[in-house]
Amino acid sequence: MAQDRISMPSGIGGLVRYFDEYKSKIKFKPGHIIVLCIVVMVIMILLYAYGNRILGIGI
């Protein structure tokens, strides 16, 4: 009777779930990412507007 057992393939399909194995030591909250993006945008706007004068490039 033990030989009548049918083995079915696993449902994962050979894929490995790496996110279960790796934990990052650096974690950011979503609010920090939003603030960082806003700071980068403000710096870019200031450089586009006043970058030539600040860096002494161009006319």
Biopython code that builds the backbone (N, CA, C, O; Angstrom):
import numpy as np
from Bio.PDB.StructureBuilder import StructureBuilder

atoms = [
    (1, "MET", "N", (0.799, -1.188, 0.000)),
    (1, "MET", "CA", (0.000, 0.000, 0.000)),
    (1, "MET", "C", (0.847, 1.261, 0.000)),
    (1, "MET", "O", (0.411, 2.284, -0.527)),
    (2, "ALA", "N", (2.044, 1.221, 0.574)),
    (2, "ALA", "CA", (2.895, 2.397, 0.631)),
    (2, "ALA", "C", (3.364, 2.804, -0.761)),
    (2, "ALA", "O", (3.690, 3.972, -0.975)),
    (3, "GLN", "N", (3.406, 1.877, -1.706)),
    (3, "GLN", "CA", (3.877, 2.195, -3.046)),
    (3, "GLN", "C", (2.795, 2.852, -3.899)),
    (3, "GLN", "O", (3.107, 3.362, -4.975)),
    (4, "ASP", "N", (1.549, 2.859, -3.467)),
    (4, "ASP", "CA", (0.456, 3.472, -4.225)),
    (4, "ASP", "C", (0.399, 4.994, -4.043)),
    (4, "ASP", "O", (-0.420, 5.661, -4.677)),
    (5, "ARG", "N", (1.247, 5.534, -3.198)),
    (5, "ARG", "CA", (1.229, 6.969, -2.924)),
    (5, "ARG", "C", (1.784, 7.744, -4.126)),
    (5, "ARG", "O", (2.802, 7.360, -4.702)),
    (6, "ILE", "N", (1.120, 8.815, -4.492)),
    (6, "ILE", "CA", (1.543, 9.646, -5.622)),
    (6, "ILE", "C", (2.169, 10.919, -5.060)),
    (6, "ILE", "O", (1.604, 11.554, -4.169)),
    (7, "SER", "N", (3.343, 11.292, -5.585)),
    (7, "SER", "CA", (4.041, 12.499, -5.144)),
    (7, "SER", "C", (3.695, 13.645, -6.087)),
    (7, "SER", "O", (3.916, 13.554, -7.295)),
    (8, "MET", "N", (3.154, 14.717, -5.530)),
    (8, "MET", "CA", (2.794, 15.890, -6.317)),
    (8, "MET", "C", (3.915, 16.929, -6.232)),
    (8, "MET", "O", (4.574, 17.034, -5.198)),
    (9, "PRO", "N", (4.142, 17.698, -7.304)),
    (9, "PRO", "CA", (5.171, 18.750, -7.236)),
    (9, "PRO", "C", (4.743, 19.849, -6.264)),
    (9, "PRO", "O", (3.555, 20.059, -6.020)),
    (10, "SER", "N", (5.736, 20.540, -5.721)),
    (10, "SER", "CA", (5.423, 21.609, -4.773)),
    (10, "SER", "C", (4.840, 22.807, -5.508)),
    (10, "SER", "O", (5.060, 22.972, -6.708)),
    (11, "GLY", "N", (4.110, 23.628, -4.802)),
    (11, "GLY", "CA", (3.437, 24.775, -5.404)),
    (11, "GLY", "C", (4.335, 25.972, -5.626)),
    (11, "GLY", "O", (3.922, 26.926, -6.285)),
    (12, "ILE", "N", (5.551, 25.957, -5.099)),
    (12, "ILE", "CA", (6.444, 27.101, -5.240)),
    (12, "ILE", "C", (7.055, 27.145, -6.638)),
    (12, "ILE", "O", (7.379, 28.230, -7.121)),
    (13, "GLY", "N", (7.216, 26.047, -7.277)),
    (13, "GLY", "CA", (7.752, 26.012, -8.635)),
    (13, "GLY", "C", (9.248, 26.259, -8.700)),
    (13, "GLY", "O", (9.738, 26.748, -9.719)),
    (14, "GLY", "N", (9.989, 25.939, -7.653)),
    (14, "GLY", "CA", (11.430, 26.092, -7.655)),
    (14, "GLY", "C", (11.905, 27.490, -7.300)),
    (14, "GLY", "O", (13.108, 27.747, -7.336)),
    (15, "LEU", "N", (11.013, 28.392, -6.962)),
    (15, "LEU", "CA", (11.409, 29.751, -6.603)),
    (15, "LEU", "C", (11.817, 29.804, -5.137)),
    (15, "LEU", "O", (11.253, 29.113, -4.289)),
    (16, "VAL", "N", (12.804, 30.637, -4.865)),
    (16, "VAL", "CA", (13.283, 30.810, -3.498)),
    (16, "VAL", "C", (12.817, 32.170, -3.004)),
    (16, "VAL", "O", (12.937, 33.170, -3.712)),
    (17, "ARG", "N", (12.296, 32.204, -1.815)),
    (17, "ARG", "CA", (11.831, 33.465, -1.237)),
    (17, "ARG", "C", (12.951, 34.041, -0.390)),
    (17, "ARG", "O", (13.139, 33.636, 0.757)),
    (18, "TYR", "N", (13.704, 34.999, -0.960)),
    (18, "TYR", "CA", (14.862, 35.548, -0.287)),
    (18, "TYR", "C", (14.487, 36.517, 0.833)),
    (18, "TYR", "O", (15.252, 36.681, 1.783)),
    (19, "PHE", "N", (13.319, 37.164, 0.738)),
    (19, "PHE", "CA", (12.968, 38.153, 1.739)),
    (19, "PHE", "C", (12.756, 37.523, 3.109)),
    (19, "PHE", "O", (12.801, 38.229, 4.117)),
    (20, "ASP", "N", (12.527, 36.219, 3.173)),
    (20, "ASP", "CA", (12.410, 35.553, 4.463)),
    (20, "ASP", "C", (13.766, 35.344, 5.114)),
    (20, "ASP", "O", (13.858, 35.225, 6.336)),
    (21, "GLU", "N", (14.832, 35.298, 4.299)),
    (21, "GLU", "CA", (16.150, 34.964, 4.809)),
    (21, "GLU", "C", (16.986, 36.192, 5.163)),
    (21, "GLU", "O", (17.913, 36.079, 5.965)),
    (22, "TYR", "N", (16.693, 37.344, 4.600)),
    (22, "TYR", "CA", (17.559, 38.516, 4.762)),
    (22, "TYR", "C", (16.816, 39.623, 5.495)),
    (22, "TYR", "O", (15.704, 39.994, 5.119)),
    (23, "LYS", "N", (17.427, 40.136, 6.521)),
    (23, "LYS", "CA", (16.875, 41.276, 7.254)),
    (23, "LYS", "C", (17.900, 42.404, 7.220)),
    (23, "LYS", "O", (19.047, 42.208, 7.619)),
    (24, "SER", "N", (17.501, 43.578, 6.751)),
    (24, "SER", "CA", (18.408, 44.710, 6.657)),
    (24, "SER", "C", (18.565, 45.364, 8.030)),
    (24, "SER", "O", (17.625, 45.406, 8.823)),
    (25, "LYS", "N", (19.763, 45.869, 8.293)),
    (25, "LYS", "CA", (20.018, 46.573, 9.544)),
    (25, "LYS", "C", (19.563, 48.028, 9.461)),
    (25, "LYS", "O", (19.320, 48.667, 10.485)),
    (26, "ILE", "N", (19.450, 48.550, 8.237)),
    (26, "ILE", "CA", (19.032, 49.937, 8.030)),
    (26, "ILE", "C", (17.560, 49.935, 7.635)),
    (26, "ILE", "O", (17.174, 49.308, 6.648)),
    (27, "LYS", "N", (16.752, 50.633, 8.404)),
    (27, "LYS", "CA", (15.324, 50.707, 8.095)),
    (27, "LYS", "C", (14.908, 52.167, 8.078)),
    (27, "LYS", "O", (15.280, 52.938, 8.963)),
    (28, "PHE", "N", (14.135, 52.542, 7.070)),
    (28, "PHE", "CA", (13.627, 53.902, 6.924)),
    (28, "PHE", "C", (12.115, 53.877, 7.047)),
    (28, "PHE", "O", (11.451, 52.967, 6.551)),
    (29, "LYS", "N", (11.584, 54.883, 7.711)),
    (29, "LYS", "CA", (10.140, 55.045, 7.762)),
    (29, "LYS", "C", (9.695, 55.757, 6.491)),
    (29, "LYS", "O", (10.465, 56.531, 5.921)),
    (30, "PRO", "N", (8.469, 55.511, 6.036)),
    (30, "PRO", "CA", (7.995, 56.176, 4.814)),
    (30, "PRO", "C", (8.037, 57.701, 4.898)),
    (30, "PRO", "O", (8.285, 58.364, 3.890)),
    (31, "GLY", "N", (7.802, 58.259, 6.066)),
    (31, "GLY", "CA", (7.859, 59.711, 6.226)),
    (31, "GLY", "C", (9.246, 60.260, 5.982)),
    (31, "GLY", "O", (9.389, 61.349, 5.426)),
    (32, "HIS", "N", (10.278, 59.525, 6.389)),
    (32, "HIS", "CA", (11.649, 59.966, 6.164)),
    (32, "HIS", "C", (11.975, 60.002, 4.674)),
    (32, "HIS", "O", (12.677, 60.903, 4.216)),
    (33, "ILE", "N", (11.480, 59.044, 3.928)),
    (33, "ILE", "CA", (11.733, 59.003, 2.480)),
    (33, "ILE", "C", (11.057, 60.189, 1.796)),
    (33, "ILE", "O", (11.639, 60.803, 0.903)),
    (34, "ILE", "N", (9.843, 60.510, 2.207)),
    (34, "ILE", "CA", (9.124, 61.645, 1.615)),
    (34, "ILE", "C", (9.860, 62.952, 1.900)),
    (34, "ILE", "O", (10.009, 63.789, 1.009)),
    (35, "VAL", "N", (10.322, 63.130, 3.142)),
    (35, "VAL", "CA", (11.064, 64.345, 3.501)),
    (35, "VAL", "C", (12.366, 64.417, 2.709)),
    (35, "VAL", "O", (12.733, 65.493, 2.236)),
    (36, "LEU", "N", (13.062, 63.313, 2.556)),
    (36, "LEU", "CA", (14.305, 63.287, 1.792)),
    (36, "LEU", "C", (14.055, 63.669, 0.331)),
    (36, "LEU", "O", (14.841, 64.415, -0.254)),
    (37, "CYS", "N", (12.977, 63.168, -0.260)),
    (37, "CYS", "CA", (12.648, 63.524, -1.646)),
    (37, "CYS", "C", (12.351, 65.016, -1.783)),
    (37, "CYS", "O", (12.774, 65.651, -2.749)),
    (38, "ILE", "N", (11.628, 65.570, -0.822)),
    (38, "ILE", "CA", (11.313, 66.999, -0.865)),
    (38, "ILE", "C", (12.586, 67.829, -0.729)),
    (38, "ILE", "O", (12.746, 68.829, -1.428)),
    (39, "VAL", "N", (13.489, 67.430, 0.156)),
    (39, "VAL", "CA", (14.754, 68.154, 0.329)),
    (39, "VAL", "C", (15.573, 68.110, -0.956)),
    (39, "VAL", "O", (16.144, 69.125, -1.355)),
    (40, "VAL", "N", (15.639, 66.966, -1.602)),
    (40, "VAL", "CA", (16.385, 66.847, -2.864)),
    (40, "VAL", "C", (15.750, 67.720, -3.938)),
    (40, "VAL", "O", (16.466, 68.357, -4.711)),
    (41, "MET", "N", (14.413, 67.761, -4.004)),
    (41, "MET", "CA", (13.752, 68.595, -5.002)),
    (41, "MET", "C", (14.028, 70.082, -4.761)),
    (41, "MET", "O", (14.257, 70.830, -5.712)),
    (42, "VAL", "N", (14.006, 70.510, -3.508)),
    (42, "VAL", "CA", (14.285, 71.911, -3.200)),
    (42, "VAL", "C", (15.722, 72.268, -3.572)),
    (42, "VAL", "O", (15.973, 73.335, -4.134)),
    (43, "ILE", "N", (16.662, 71.380, -3.261)),
    (43, "ILE", "CA", (18.068, 71.627, -3.621)),
    (43, "ILE", "C", (18.223, 71.722, -5.137)),
    (43, "ILE", "O", (18.947, 72.586, -5.631)),
    (44, "MET", "N", (17.551, 70.845, -5.874)),
    (44, "MET", "CA", (17.649, 70.880, -7.343)),
    (44, "MET", "C", (17.045, 72.164, -7.907)),
    (44, "MET", "O", (17.599, 72.753, -8.835)),
    (45, "ILE", "N", (15.918, 72.602, -7.356)),
    (45, "ILE", "CA", (15.294, 73.838, -7.835)),
    (45, "ILE", "C", (16.209, 75.029, -7.563)),
    (45, "ILE", "O", (16.371, 75.897, -8.421)),
    (46, "LEU", "N", (16.806, 75.070, -6.373)),
    (46, "LEU", "CA", (17.734, 76.158, -6.056)),
    (46, "LEU", "C", (18.958, 76.133, -6.958)),
    (46, "LEU", "O", (19.434, 77.188, -7.376)),
    (47, "LEU", "N", (19.476, 74.953, -7.263)),
    (47, "LEU", "CA", (20.640, 74.872, -8.149)),
    (47, "LEU", "C", (20.295, 75.288, -9.574)),
    (47, "LEU", "O", (21.098, 75.940, -10.240)),
    (48, "TYR", "N", (19.100, 74.914, -10.048)),
    (48, "TYR", "CA", (18.701, 75.346, -11.387)),
    (48, "TYR", "C", (18.518, 76.849, -11.442)),
    (48, "TYR", "O", (18.860, 77.480, -12.442)),
    (49, "ALA", "N", (17.984, 77.427, -10.383)),
    (49, "ALA", "CA", (17.708, 78.867, -10.387)),
    (49, "ALA", "C", (18.952, 79.696, -10.109)),
    (49, "ALA", "O", (19.184, 80.698, -10.785)),
    (50, "TYR", "N", (19.758, 79.300, -9.128)),
    (50, "TYR", "CA", (20.881, 80.128, -8.668)),
    (50, "TYR", "C", (22.226, 79.409, -8.757)),
    (50, "TYR", "O", (23.218, 79.922, -8.239)),
    (51, "GLY", "N", (22.292, 78.278, -9.376)),
    (51, "GLY", "CA", (23.511, 77.478, -9.413)),
    (51, "GLY", "C", (24.674, 78.146, -10.109)),
    (51, "GLY", "O", (25.818, 78.001, -9.678)),
    (52, "ASN", "N", (24.403, 78.883, -11.187)),
    (52, "ASN", "CA", (25.471, 79.567, -11.906)),
    (52, "ASN", "C", (26.147, 80.615, -11.021)),
    (52, "ASN", "O", (27.371, 80.742, -11.017)),
    (53, "ARG", "N", (25.350, 81.350, -10.285)),
    (53, "ARG", "CA", (25.891, 82.392, -9.402)),
    (53, "ARG", "C", (26.610, 81.781, -8.211)),
    (53, "ARG", "O", (27.667, 82.266, -7.806)),
    (54, "ILE", "N", (26.043, 80.719, -7.647)),
    (54, "ILE", "CA", (26.630, 80.099, -6.448)),
    (54, "ILE", "C", (27.967, 79.443, -6.783)),
    (54, "ILE", "O", (28.940, 79.597, -6.046)),
    (55, "LEU", "N", (28.011, 78.717, -7.889)),
    (55, "LEU", "CA", (29.214, 77.970, -8.260)),
    (55, "LEU", "C", (30.175, 78.786, -9.116)),
    (55, "LEU", "O", (31.304, 78.354, -9.349)),
    (56, "GLY", "N", (29.756, 79.948, -9.586)),
    (56, "GLY", "CA", (30.634, 80.787, -10.402)),
    (56, "GLY", "C", (30.836, 80.266, -11.805)),
    (56, "GLY", "O", (31.884, 80.497, -12.408)),
    (57, "ILE", "N", (29.853, 79.569, -12.333)),
    (57, "ILE", "CA", (29.961, 78.988, -13.673)),
    (57, "ILE", "C", (29.151, 79.855, -14.639)),
    (57, "ILE", "O", (28.085, 80.360, -14.287)),
    (58, "GLY", "N", (29.658, 80.018, -15.836)),
    (58, "GLY", "CA", (28.916, 80.738, -16.867)),
    (58, "GLY", "C", (29.053, 82.231, -16.766)),
    (58, "GLY", "O", (30.037, 82.756, -16.245)),
    (59, "ILE", "N", (28.045, 82.905, -17.274)),
    (59, "ILE", "CA", (28.074, 84.376, -17.364)),
    (59, "ILE", "C", (27.718, 85.026, -16.044)),
    (59, "ILE", "O", (27.695, 86.253, -15.947)),
]
sb = StructureBuilder()
sb.init_structure("model")
sb.init_model(0)
sb.init_chain("A")
sb.init_seg("    ")
for serial, (resi, resn, name, xyz) in enumerate(atoms, 1):
    if name == "N":
        sb.init_residue(resn, " ", resi, " ")
    sb.init_atom(name, np.array(xyz, "f"), 0.0, 1.0, " ", f" {name:<3s}", serial, name[0])
structure = sb.get_structure()
